[in-house]
Amino acid sequence: MLAQAIGPFEVSLVVLYLAVVAYLGWLGYRRTQNATDYLIAGRKAHPFIMALSYGSTFISTSAIVGFGGVAGLFGMSVLWLTFFNIFVGIFIAFVVLGGPVRRMGHRLDAHTFPEFLGRRYDSRFIQVFAGLIIFCFMPVYAAAVIIGGTEFITAAFKIDYHVAVLVLSSIVAVYVLAGGLKGVMYTDALQGGIMFVGMGVLLVSAYWIVGGIRQGHADLTAMADQVFVGFKAIGHRGWTALPAFGWGKPAGLPADAPSPYDLWYIVFTTIVLGVGIGVLAQPQLVVRFMTVKSKRELNRAVLTGGFFILMMTGVAFTVGALSNVYFYKHEKIVGRIVGVTERADVIVKKERDVEKRLPCKLLHVDTVDDNEPDFHVIAEGLDAAAAILPKAEIRDLGDGRVEILPKATSFTRALVRKGNDWMLNPDSIIPNYVTSSMPKWFGILFLLTLLAAAMSTISSQFHTAGTALGRDVIQQLFHRGDAGGHGTHVVRLGMIVGIVVAVIFSYYARGGYIVARATAIFFGLCAAAFLPSLIGGLFFKRMTRVAAICSMVTGFVISGFWVLFVKASEAGAIGIVQRVTGGKNSILVDYPNWPVVEPIVIALPISALVAAVVSLLTRPPSDAHLERCFGGAKAAPAPAPQPVEVTA
């Protein structure tokens, strides 16, 4: 079916790409001689390779497909995340944190992020606890990236979603298991180059299609009245305007109505702060700083990394917003109607015990004369939904074909099949846009772009999850004397377990802009649990072991509590809160705006305050330990950390 959909030439390009990836994975395998090579690429990575690896690991399908789809929903306010990605994720990360992490990591002979924290604070508990957090929650983030990659494959090439998940995961697993971080970084560099070219072409073509920069933005601004009614209710004022800002709920609104300020907190706490700040504490990114041999390499990587991030996120978010103009004004689908669903209750919102459906008439259109539907379009809304859904224009061409103008927005064109149901899936916005608007040759380029984006990030996630379980948990708990040895077989076992968990989650978590949500949750959790301990460990010699433990536990517990009981979208999906509240999706459901505030806004400040206060109340680290961490020359590898004493 793939060969029929895209042709033998395009299939050959995909095979060639996979062959080059396989070769680079094999090259990483050949050049991996010990645990240092396998875990941190021998500490000799070239700055260009490191920058592309950092950028392509940071920017995945969660940015291109997930957050690009969110920009299709909410507009260009999401571009604030691009600013944070560059200023915080590149400039602050490389210039402020990168050098100290590299120096201390070399002195302590740390190979993983949890090992770095454990040796800085001389605590096996910290290493194991951090390793468990990463291993337990990294697969959720990995699943989000896998979902983002498979959405385009499914939309463009008619491949079953579950088959695409399995194939993509298997390919990445092979070269990660074999080549370690060297293999990961070699393939990251190739994939970063492909991503850069693909996104550049996408930006130029997107503006060309909508009539240029000025016309495209003017048309997008004029479409403000087309915003979906559900988004208007939470403060959406158009794709070129910021959401309405305020707190609480104006008088006169029904008790069960959402606050008209909710969207502002979704955009700026969940998307901008959750991901924009959380990047500083991403284990798979922090470890990249330990792969170079000097601060000079980090400085040389800043410009490359910043421009790369601008091209990736800036393009994805801009195109996501502009896709509304294309779907509403320019899309024309020419083909034969091979099926009509006279009435389908399409899912527009789905939580654990709550579904919102709208009745629609659907058209299924064959555009390549193979009697299989290539496009699924809402013809019109039925009953009360007629007033809030688009009504497609259909023109008979007289030769058995029709020309359909869907007159939709990005959201109402994001129609996908899920089992026996139909749903509007925001994660399909970018794949649908590329499939509909671009020529076939770009489809294959964008396929390679998304494969590169997905594989570069998934490979690092699998590697990080595996090292967390293998080196930071299993070796520390059961093979303490082997902590500095090779032990790569244990790490590979951890990778296999993490891969299986991520694939299982990918099978069942599709829909509801899960890609962006899962990414924001993981980034925010890492920030709350790790960032105060990381920054304190790098810059404040007075930061103590007990303070680090208390800060990490506090950040983790508050984040978990907020996700389980306060953040309505996640708490409602998990389902525990309903048992406490008698069916409500948040314990603060009666207090407007709080149920959409991201955990990082609460958990990170409290975690940082706990770190500072407890440090002042507990005994400072010994001079010998501080010399080992901060001394001028590289010290001998730190001895195995002793179990933490919880007394001050």
N, C-alpha and C positions, 0 to 999 in steps of 0.2 A: 504493500500500500504506500510506503514512503516513496519508493521509486516512481510510482504512478503520480504521486502528488507533486513532486518537485523535479523529477527528471534525473537521468543517469549522470549528467554533468554535475548537478548540485549534490547528488549523493556522493560522487567522487570527491568533491571538496570537503564534505563532512568526514569522509574516511581519511583523507589526507590530513586534516586537522587532528583527528584522533590518533593517527599514526605518529605525528610530530609530538603530541602530548605523551604518547607511550614511550617515544624515544627519550624525551626529557626526563620522564620518570625513571627509565632505565639508567640514564646518565647519573641521576641522583643516587640511584642504588649502587652504581659502580664507584662513585666517589664518597660513599658513606662507609667509613672504616671503624667508627666507634660511636659511643652514645652522644658525644658532643656534636658530631656530624649529623646524627639522626635527629637530635632534639633541637639544636640551634645552628645548624648549617656550618659548624666548625668555627664560628665567630669570625669568618673572613668574607662575608658577603660584599659584593660590589655595591656602592651606594645607589647606582641606577637600578640594579636588580632589587635591592632592598626597598627603594621608593615605589617601584611598580608593584612589588609583592605586597607592601603595606597598603597601597591604594586599591589594588584589585581585591585584596582580602577585605578591606573596609567596605568597598562599594561592590555590592552583589546584586542579584536579582531582587533582593529586598528593597534596594534603592530604585532600580530601573523599573521593575514591574510593580512592586508593592507600593512604594512611595510615589512613583509616577502615577499609579492609579489613584492614590489619595489626592494628588494634585488635580487629576481629572474630576474628582468629586468637589474639592474645596478651593481649588484655584491657586494663584501664585503666591499666596501668603506662605505656602510651604517652602518657598525659596529662602525664607529665613533660616531653614535648616542648612542650606548650602553655605550660608555665611558662617554658621557655627561649625560646620564640617571643616571649612578651610581654616578659620581662625583658631578654633579649639583643637580640632582633630589633626591638623597639620602643624600650624605655627606653634601653639602652646605645647603640643605633644612632642614635637621634634626639638624645639629650641629650649624649652624649659625642663621637660621631663626626660627627653631622650638621652642626653649626656649623663646625668646622674644615674639613670637606670643602667646604662651601658657600663659605667665605671664600677658601680657597686656590684652588678651582676658578675663582672669579670673577677673582682676581688673575692667574692663569695663562691665562685665557681658554680653559680646557679644555672640550671638548664631549663627550668619552667617558671612560669609566673608564681604558682604556689610555693615552689622551692625558694624562689627569690624572697617572698614574704617570710617564709618559715626561717630562713637563715638570717635575714635581717633582724628578726625578733628572737632568734634562738629558741624556736618553738615548733615542735613536731605537730602539736595540735593545730596551729595556724596552717601549716602546710596541708594537713589532711582535711581540715574543714574547708579551706579554699578549694582543694581538689574535688571534694564532694559537691560543692556548690556548682563548680564548672561542669563536672560530669553529669550531674542531674539536670541542669538547665540548658547546657549548650545544645543538646539534641533538639530542643524546642526551637531554638534559633536556627539550627541547621535545617530543620524541617521547613521553616518559613522560606529559606533560600531554595530548597528543593522544589517547593510548591511554585515559587516564582519562576523557576526555570522550566518546569513542566507545563505551566499554563500556556506558554507560547507554542511549545511543541504540539500540545493538544489542539490548540486553536488553528494553527497553520497547516498541520500535516495529518490531521485525522487519526492520530495515534491515541490509543486508549490511555487515559490519564494514569492509571495504575501501572501500566506497562512502562510508560515514560519515567515514572518515579523510580522504578526498579532498575531500568537501564542506566539512567543518569547516575544514580547512587553507586551502582556496581563499577562503572568506569572510573569514577573518582576514587573509590575504595582501593582499586588495584594499584594505582601509582602512589597513593599515600602510604599504603602498607609497605610497599617495596622501597620507595625512595626517601622516606622520612622528610624532614624539613628542606633538605637540599632539593629533592624532587619537587616538593611543593613550590619552592621559590623559583626554580627554573620554569616550571609551567605557569606560575603566576606572571612572570615577565612577558612570556608569549601572549597570555590571555589579556594582560593589561594593554598591550599594543593593539590587539584586535578590538577590544572594547573602545579604545580611543578613536580608531578609525570609524567603527560602526556608529558611535554616538555623534561624531562630527557630521557624517552623511545624513543622519536622522534629523539633526537640527536644521541644516540647510534645506532639506526637502520639505520639512514641516512648514517652514515659513514660505517656501515657494508655493505650496498647495493652498495656503490661506491668503495669498496675494501680497505677501511681504510683511515686514515687521509692523509697520504703522497700521496697515489694513487689518492684519490679524488681531492685533491688540484692540483696535477700535471695535471690530466685530464681536470680540469676546466681551468687551465692556457692555456693548449694547444687548447682550444676551442675558443680562441679570434677571429679567422676568421669567426666564426659562429654568431657573434653579428648581430642583425637585422640591415639592412641598414639604417633605420631611426634613430637608436640610434648611429650608427657610425658617422652620419653627425653632431651630436651635441657633440661629444667628447668621446664616449664610446670606451675604448681601451682594453676591456676584463674584465671578472668578478673578477679577482684577481689584477687588476691594478686600480690606481686612474684615474678618468677622466682627459682629457687634460686640463691644466690650462693656462689661458691667459685672455686677455680683447680685445673686439672689434672683427673684422673679417679680416682675412688675405686678402691681395690683390689678385684679380683674381677670387674670388668667385662670383657667380651671385648675383644680388641685392636681390632676393627673397630667397636665401639660408640661412639656420640658421647659427649661429655662431658655430664653432667647440669647443667653450668653454662653451656653454650653460649648458651642463650636470653638470659641476663642480659647477655652481651656484645653480642648482636644488638640487644637493645632499647636499651641504654644507650650503646654506642659507635657503632653504625650509625645508629640512629634519633634518639636524644636529642642526642648530641654532634655527630654528623655533620651533621645539619640545624640543630640549635640554635645551634651556633657558626658554622657555615659561612655563615649568613645575613649576617653582618657583611661578608663579602667578595663578595657577589653583585653583579656589574657592573650588572645592570639595576635594582638597588635603590639602590646607591650614587649612581648618576647622578641619582636623584630629588632628592637633597639639593641638587644644583646647579640645580634648576628653580625654586627660590624665591628671593626677593630679600633676605630678612633672617632672622636667627636667631629673630625673633619668630614668623614663620610656622612654623618647625620646632617651637617650643614649643607652639603652638596645635594642632599636628597630633598630639601625643603621645597625648592622651586618646582622640581619635577612632580612631587606629591601634590602640591597645591593646585597646579594647573590641571593635573589629572582629575582631582576631585571636582574642580569647577566644571570640567567637561562632562563628567559622569552625572553628578546630581543636578547641576544647573540645566543641562539638556533634558534629562528625564522629567524634571518638574515642569519645565517650560512646555515641552511637548505634551505632557499629560494634560495641562490646562488648555492648550490650544486644540487638543483633540475634540473639545466641545464644538469649536467652530467648524471643524471638518465634518463631524457627524451631523450637525444641524443644517449646514448650508451647502456642503460640497459632496457628500457621499451619494453615489448612485450605484445601485446593485443591479446588474443586468444578467438575466438568466431565466430559467424555467422554474415555476413553482411546482415542486414535486410533493408537497404536503402542506396541509393546513390543519392547525389545531384550533378548532372553533372556540374552545374555552379552556384556558390553562390558568390555574391559580399560581402566579409567579411569586416566589419568595423574595421579598425586598428587605427583610430583616429577620435574622434567626438567632435566637438564644436558646438556652437549655430547655426552658419550658414555655417560651413565647415565640410565636411566629407571626409575622405580618405578611399577608399575601394580597396581591391585587389580581383581579380577573382580567385576562387579556385574550385577544385573538392573535395567534402566531402564524407566521409564514416561514416555510422552509424552502430555500432557494438553491438550485443547482446552477453553478456558473461555469462548469467545465464539461458539461454534457456526459457525465458518467452516472446519471440517475441517483446520485447521492447528494444530500443537502450540504452545501458549503457555508451557507449563512442562515442564521435563525434570527428573525426580526419580529418585533412587536408591530402588528398591523394597527391595532388600536386597543385602548382600554375599554372594558365593558362595565356596565352599570355605573356606580359612582366613580370608578377609576377612569372613566372616559375623560373627565375634566382635568386629570393630573398626569396622564400619560400621552405620549405623542401619537398622532394619527398619520400613518405613512401615506404618501402619495404613490399611486400605482398607475403606470401608463402601459397600455397594451401596445407592443411593437408590431403585431400582426403576423409574426412568424413563429408563434408558440412561445415567444419570450416576453418578458415584461421588464420595465425599468422601474425600480423601487427607490424612492427617496424617503428614507426612514424618518427624517425630521426629528432626530433624537438628540439627546445629550450623551455624554460619555457613559453616564450611569445607566440610562435606559437602553443603551445599545449593548451593555455588558451582559447579554443573555447567554447562559450556559446550561447544559443539562447536567444534573447531578442525580444519578440513579433514575428514579421514575419521576423526579420533580424538575421544574425549571426554576432558575434563580438568577437574580441580578448580582453578579460577582465583580466587585471593583478591581480585583486582581487580574481580570481579563481585559481591562480597558486598553492598556498598552499593546498586548498581543492582538486584540481586535483591530486597533488602529493600524498597526503595521500590516496585518493581513489584508485589510480593506483598502488602504490608501497607497501602498507601496507596490512597485513592480516585483515580479517573482525573484529577480536577481537580488533585490535588497532583502527579500525574505530570507534567503540563505545567509546573507551577510549578517542580518540581525539574529538569525538562529545561532551563528557562530559567536556573535557578541554576547548573547544570553548564556550560551553554553560556557563561554569563557568567564563571564561574570559569576555564574553559578558554581562552576568547577573550582575557580580560584578561591572562593570563600568557603565552599563546602570542604575542600581539601584541608584548609587551615582549621576549620571547625572539627573535622574528624581527628586531625592530628592533635589538636589541643585537648579534646575530650579524652582521647586515648592516653596521652601523657598524664593527664590529671588522674585518671583511674589507675593506670599502670605504675607510673613512677611516684606520684604524690600520695596515693592511697594504699595500694596493695604493697608496694615495696616498703613504705614507711610502717605499715602495720604488721607485715608478716616477714619481710626480708630486710630488716633495718641495716644490716651490714652490707647489703648490696646497693645501698642508695647511690653510691658514686660509681658503680660498675656499669656494664653494658645494659643488661636487662631489657633489651629492645623487644624480646619476645613477649614480655609482660605488657609493654606499651602497645604492641600490635593487638594483643588480646583486648585491651581496653578500647582500642579503635573499633574493633569488630562489634563489640557490645554497643558502643555509641552509634555506629552506623545502623544497626538493627533497630534501635529505639527511634532514631530519626525517621527511618523509612516507615515504621509503623504509624508514627504520629502524622506523617505526610499523607498517608492513606485516608485518614479520617478527619483532618482539620481544614479541608478546603472551604473557602467562602468567607464572607464577612470581613474583608480586607485583613485576613489573618496574618498575611505576610508582614504588613506594617505593625500590627499590634504585637505579634510575637517578638519582632525585632526591638521595639520600644521597651517591652517588659524586660528582656534580657539585658539590654544596655542599662536601663535604670537600676536593675538589681545589682549589676556589677559595680555601678557607681556608688550606690549606697553601702554595699558590703566591703568594697575594696579601696575606693578612692581615698578616704581619709587615712587609712593605714599606709597606702602607697606614698602619698604626698608627705605624710608625717615621717615615714621611714626614710625618705630621701633628703628632707630639708631640716628636720628637727631632731637633734640628738637626744633631746629630753623625752621623746616619744617612747613609751615603755611597752613591754610585752603584754601586760595586763590591759593597758589602754587599747592596744591593737585588737586584742581578742574581744573586749567589750564593744568596741566600735563595729567590728565585723558582725558580731552576733546581733547587735542592735539594728544595724542596717538591714540585715537579712530578715529578721523577725518582723520589723515594721513593714518592709516591702511585701513580705508574704501575707501579713495580716491585711494590708491595704488591697492587695489583689484578690484575696479570698472573701473579704467582707465589705469593702467600700467601693472599689472601682467597678461600676455597675456592669460594664460590658464583659469584663473578665469574670467577675464574681458570679454574674448570672449564668455564664457559660459553664463554669465549674460546678455550681449547684449547691455548694455547702451553705451559703448564706440563706437560701430559701428555707432551710430547715430551722434556722435561728429566727428568722423574721416572719415566718408564716407565708412565704411565697414572694417576698420582695427581693429585688436584685441587689440591694445595698442596705446596710444598716443606717446609712445617712440619706436614704431616698427622700425623706421629708425636708431635707436641707439642700436647697438648690445649689448646683455647681459642684459641690463636694464629690458626688458620685462620678464625675468625669475628670477629676484632678488626678494626675499621674503620681504614683507612689514616690518618685524621686524628689518631688517638691517637699514632701514631709520627711522621708527617710534620710536623705542625704544631710540636711542641716542637723538633724538630731544625732546622726552617726558621727558627724564632725565634732559636735559639741561634747559628746561622750568621750571621744578620743582626747580632746584637750583637757577636760576636767579630770579624767582618770589619770592622765599622765602627770598632772600636778599633784595628785594624791598618792602616787605610788613611787617606789624606789627607782631611780634612774638606772639605765643599763651600766654595766661595768666599763671602765676605761679600756680594758683589753678588748672587749667586744666592739666598742665604738671604733677603736683603732683598726680592728679587722674590717669593719664596714666602711669607714671613711678615710683610713690611712692613705698616705701618699702612694706607696708601692703596693702592688698586688700581693695580698697575703696568701698563705697556704689555704687550701680548701677548708672551710669551716667544719668542725666536728659535727657529728650527728646531733641535732638539737635535742635537748632534754624535755621531758613532759613538763608542761606549764604548771606553775604554782599559782593558784588563784588568789592567794593571800598577797596583800600589798607588801 
